Amino acid sequence: MSAAAATVLPALVIPSKSRPDATSHYPSSPLKVFPPPAPSIRRPLRERCGVSLTLHIDTPALAFKPSAKVPGPWSPKGHLQPHRNHLPRRRNPKPCFAGFQEKPQSPAPEPPRPAQVHKQKPEPVPAPKAVPTPTYAFEPPKADEPRLQAIIPALWVAFAREDDRSYEDGFTHVVEITYANAGQKPGSSERHWDGRAQRLRLTLPESARNTTSSGRAGLALGDAQLRAARDFVAECLPQRLASMPEQSEVRVLVVTPQGRPTDAMCLVGCYLAFVAGQGADAILRCVDEEESILSVWKGEVSGDEADRVEKIARSWSWLSTIARR
């Protein structure tokens, strides 16, 4: 073998003990010790005490076989989820509260009959004398008049008719709700005597003329007009007279144009709430529930209009003490 072909290896350098090791500059590490120590495992109590327990459960369901019959109440389909269809059906249900059923009672013994006592025949009671019909100082209003409607015996409402005013006969006071004519101021209140009755004329604004042809006509009277009408009716018809159905001294009629029942019912509700001391909504609800009142006068006052009427009925008046007597 030639010397050129031979591979020259470097000389092996053995570090001396006086030269410090390169790993001495690093902190100590558990990797220096190999393999690392195993962690200590705590033995369970049964091994430390040398006790061994065995739990054995013997159930028929564990020994189930497809070909064998399962004893007991277990279903061959296995565990069923809770559902109302899986509940057992009652073929002959027992009646509930069986103790509360009526039992046939034995007939009670007949009590001893008392001695017969001859009773005197009662004297015949004389028939009550017929009360004569009170004579009116004027002709009373006709109840069968189709344009008239009685709210209470002394307060009536009606639709106006220009060609025939015979329906006003028999009334001592008339509240007339009308449109403004030539020379009249819209929204005004005028009280006068026409030779037959005291009249209070309430003139509607011009905007009220165009509402009757298009659906429901709302409340067009102003607050001052409702207050004036309330005091006018309460002055002539206080609570003492209004609660007497047989009195014939005062009869009040509220007349409103055709197709405007809301103005008349708001006026009536304001007066009744004022003298009765009750809410206007409760008064109007009683009117709606009265069978003798025609349907054309019912349900015409809205909630906002009832609140407005209630506010006016509760406002101050010089008749607040007199009207409730």
C-alpha positions in Angstrom: 0.0 0.0 0.0 1.5 3.3 -1.0 1.9 6.3 1.3 -0.1 8.6 -1.0 -3.1 6.4 -0.8 -3.0 6.2 3.0 -5.4 8.7 4.8 -3.9 10.8 7.4 -6.1 11.2 10.4 -5.7 14.1 12.9 -4.1 13.5 16.1 -6.5 12.7 19.0 -6.5 15.5 21.5 -7.2 14.5 25.1 -8.1 17.4 27.3 -6.0 17.8 30.4 -7.5 17.9 33.9 -6.2 21.3 34.4 -8.4 22.6 31.5 -12.0 23.4 32.7 -14.9 21.5 31.0 -17.0 23.5 28.5 -20.3 22.4 30.3 -19.1 23.7 33.6 -20.1 27.2 32.5 -23.8 26.1 32.3 -26.1 25.5 35.3 -26.6 22.0 36.5 -29.4 20.2 34.6 -31.2 16.9 35.2 -30.1 15.8 31.7 -26.6 15.1 33.2 -28.2 12.2 35.0 -29.6 9.6 32.6 -32.1 8.1 32.8 -33.9 10.6 35.0 -35.4 9.3 38.2 -39.0 8.0 38.0 -41.6 9.9 39.9 -43.0 8.4 43.0 -46.5 7.0 42.5 -48.8 6.8 45.6 -50.4 3.4 45.9 -54.2 3.2 46.5 -55.6 2.4 49.9 -56.7 -1.1 49.0 -53.2 -2.1 48.0 -51.7 -0.6 51.1 -54.2 -2.3 53.3 -54.3 -5.6 51.4 -58.1 -5.6 51.0 -59.9 -6.7 47.9 -63.7 -6.3 47.4 -65.9 -7.6 44.6 -69.4 -6.4 43.7 -71.7 -8.9 41.9 -75.0 -7.9 40.5 -77.4 -10.6 39.3 -80.2 -9.4 37.1 -82.3 -11.3 34.5 -81.7 -8.6 32.0 -77.9 -9.4 31.9 -78.7 -13.0 31.0 -81.0 -12.0 28.2 -80.8 -14.1 25.0 -82.7 -13.4 21.8 -84.3 -16.8 21.8 -85.1 -16.9 25.5 -88.1 -15.2 27.2 -87.3 -12.4 29.5 -88.8 -12.8 32.9 -90.1 -9.8 34.8 -91.3 -6.4 33.5 -88.4 -5.8 31.2 -89.2 -5.1 27.6 -87.5 -7.2 24.9 -86.9 -3.9 23.0 -84.5 -2.8 25.7 -84.7 0.6 27.5 -87.5 2.8 26.2 -87.3 6.6 26.3 -90.0 8.3 28.4 -93.0 9.1 26.3 -96.7 9.3 26.8 -97.3 6.4 24.3 -95.2 4.1 26.5 -97.4 4.5 29.6 -99.7 1.6 30.5 -103.3 2.1 29.5 -106.1 1.8 31.9 -108.7 -0.7 30.7 -111.1 -0.2 33.5 -110.3 3.1 35.2 -111.8 3.6 38.7 -113.9 6.7 39.2 -112.2 9.5 41.2 -113.6 10.7 44.4 -115.6 7.5 44.8 -116.5 8.5 48.4 -118.3 11.7 47.1 -120.8 9.8 45.0 -124.3 10.1 46.1 -125.6 7.0 47.8 -129.2 6.1 47.8 -130.7 7.2 51.1 -133.3 5.2 52.9 -136.6 7.0 53.2 -136.9 8.8 56.5 -139.7 7.7 58.8 -142.8 9.9 58.6 -143.1 12.2 61.5 -146.2 11.8 63.7 -149.1 13.9 62.4 -150.1 16.7 64.7 -153.7 17.0 65.8 -155.9 18.7 63.3 -156.6 22.3 64.1 -159.4 24.2 62.4 -158.0 27.4 61.0 -160.1 30.3 60.2 -160.4 31.4 56.6 -158.3 34.5 55.9 -160.3 37.6 55.1 -160.2 38.7 51.5 -157.7 41.4 50.9 -159.2 44.4 49.1 -157.8 45.2 45.7 -155.4 48.2 45.6 -157.0 51.3 44.4 -156.0 52.5 41.0 -153.7 55.6 41.2 -155.0 58.3 38.9 -152.7 59.3 36.1 -151.1 62.7 36.8 -152.5 65.5 34.7 -149.9 67.2 32.6 -149.8 71.0 32.3 -148.8 70.4 28.7 -148.9 67.6 26.2 -146.3 65.0 27.1 -143.9 63.9 24.4 -144.9 60.8 22.4 -142.9 57.7 23.1 -143.6 56.2 19.7 -142.2 59.2 17.8 -139.4 57.7 15.6 -137.3 60.8 15.8 -137.4 61.0 19.6 -135.3 58.8 22.0 -135.6 58.9 25.8 -132.2 58.6 27.7 -133.9 59.2 31.1 -137.6 60.0 31.7 -136.9 63.7 31.7 -134.1 63.9 29.1 -134.6 63.1 25.4 -132.6 63.4 22.2 -133.8 63.7 18.6 -132.6 64.5 15.1 -133.6 68.0 13.8 -136.1 68.4 11.0 -136.7 71.9 9.6 -140.0 71.3 7.8 -141.8 69.9 10.9 -140.9 70.8 14.5 -144.0 69.2 16.1 -141.7 66.8 18.0 -140.6 69.7 20.2 -144.2 70.0 21.6 -144.3 69.1 25.3 -140.8 70.1 26.2 -140.0 72.9 28.6 -136.3 73.3 27.6 -134.6 72.6 24.2 -130.9 72.5 23.5 -130.6 73.0 19.7 -127.3 72.0 18.0 -127.4 73.6 14.6 -125.2 74.9 11.7 -124.4 78.6 11.4 -126.8 80.5 9.3 -126.4 84.0 7.8 -125.6 86.5 10.6 -124.7 83.8 13.2 -121.2 83.4 14.6 -119.9 79.8 14.4 -119.0 78.3 17.7 -121.3 80.5 19.7 -123.9 79.8 22.5 -127.2 81.8 22.7 -129.9 81.4 25.3 -133.4 82.8 24.7 -137.2 82.3 25.2 -139.2 81.6 22.1 -142.7 81.8 23.7 -143.1 78.0 24.3 -139.8 76.8 25.9 -136.4 78.0 27.0 -133.9 77.4 24.2 -130.1 77.1 24.1 -128.7 77.4 20.6 -125.2 75.9 20.0 -123.8 76.9 16.6 -121.4 74.4 15.0 -118.2 75.6 13.2 -118.2 75.7 9.4 -115.8 72.7 9.3 -118.6 70.5 10.7 -120.7 70.7 7.5 -118.4 68.6 5.4 -118.0 65.7 7.8 -121.5 64.2 7.7 -121.2 62.9 4.1 -117.9 61.1 4.7 -118.4 58.5 7.5 -118.7 59.2 11.2 -119.1 62.8 12.4 -117.0 63.4 15.4 -117.5 65.9 18.3 -117.6 69.4 16.9 -118.8 71.3 19.9 -116.2 73.4 21.8 -115.4 73.1 25.4 -117.2 76.4 26.3 -120.3 75.2 24.5 -120.3 71.8 26.3 -119.9 73.7 29.6 -122.7 76.1 28.8 -125.0 73.2 27.8 -124.1 71.3 31.0 -125.0 74.2 33.2 -128.2 74.9 31.2 -129.6 71.4 31.7 -128.3 71.0 35.3 -130.0 74.3 36.2 -133.4 73.2 35.0 -133.0 69.5 35.7 -131.1 68.9 39.0 -130.6 65.4 40.4 -133.7 65.6 42.5 -135.9 66.1 39.5 -133.9 63.8 37.2 -134.4 60.8 39.5 -138.2 61.2 39.6 -139.7 59.3 36.6 -143.2 60.5 37.3 -142.4 64.3 37.5 -143.8 66.3 34.6 -142.6 69.8 35.5 -139.4 69.8 33.4 -138.8 68.0 30.1 -135.5 68.6 28.2 -134.9 67.8 24.6 -131.5 67.8 22.8 -131.8 68.3 19.1 -128.9 67.6 16.7 -128.6 67.7 12.9 -129.1 64.6 10.9 -126.0 62.3 11.0 -124.4 63.9 14.1 -125.4 61.8 17.1 -122.0 62.2 18.7 -122.5 65.9 19.7 -125.8 65.0 21.4 -124.5 62.0 23.3 -121.4 63.9 24.4 -123.7 66.6 25.8 -125.9 64.1 27.5 -122.9 62.2 29.0 -121.4 65.4 30.2 -124.6 66.4 32.1 -125.2 63.0 33.6 -121.6 62.6 34.8 -121.9 66.1 36.3 -125.1 65.5 38.3 -124.5 61.8 39.2 -120.8 62.3 40.2 -119.7 59.3 38.1 -117.3 58.9 35.2 -118.5 59.9 31.7 -117.1 56.7 30.3 -119.2 54.6 32.7 -122.3 56.7 31.9 -121.9 56.3 28.2 -121.3 52.5 28.6 -124.6 52.2 30.5 -126.3 53.9 27.6 -124.8 51.5 25.1 -126.0 48.5 27.2 -129.6 49.8 27.5 -131.8 47.7 25.2 -134.6 50.3 25.0 -132.2 52.9 23.3 -131.9 52.7 19.5 -128.6 51.6 18.1 -128.1 54.9 16.2 -127.3 56.6 19.5 -124.9 53.9 20.8 -121.2 53.6 20.4 -120.8 57.1 18.8 -118.4 58.5 21.4 -114.7 57.6 21.0 -112.2 57.2 23.9 -110.6 60.6 23.3 -114.0 62.3 23.2 -115.0 60.6 26.4 -111.9 61.8 28.2 -112.6 65.3 27.0 -116.2 65.1 28.2 -115.0 63.8 31.5 -112.6 66.7 31.9 -115.4 69.2 31.3 -117.9 67.4 33.6 -115.3 67.7 36.4 -114.6 71.4 35.8 -115.9 74.0 38.3 -119.4 75.3 38.0 -121.6 77.6 40.2 -124.1 74.7 40.0 -121.8 72.1 41.5 -123.7 72.1 44.9 -127.2 72.8 43.6 -127.2 70.3 40.8 -126.6 67.3 43.1 -129.4 68.1 45.5 
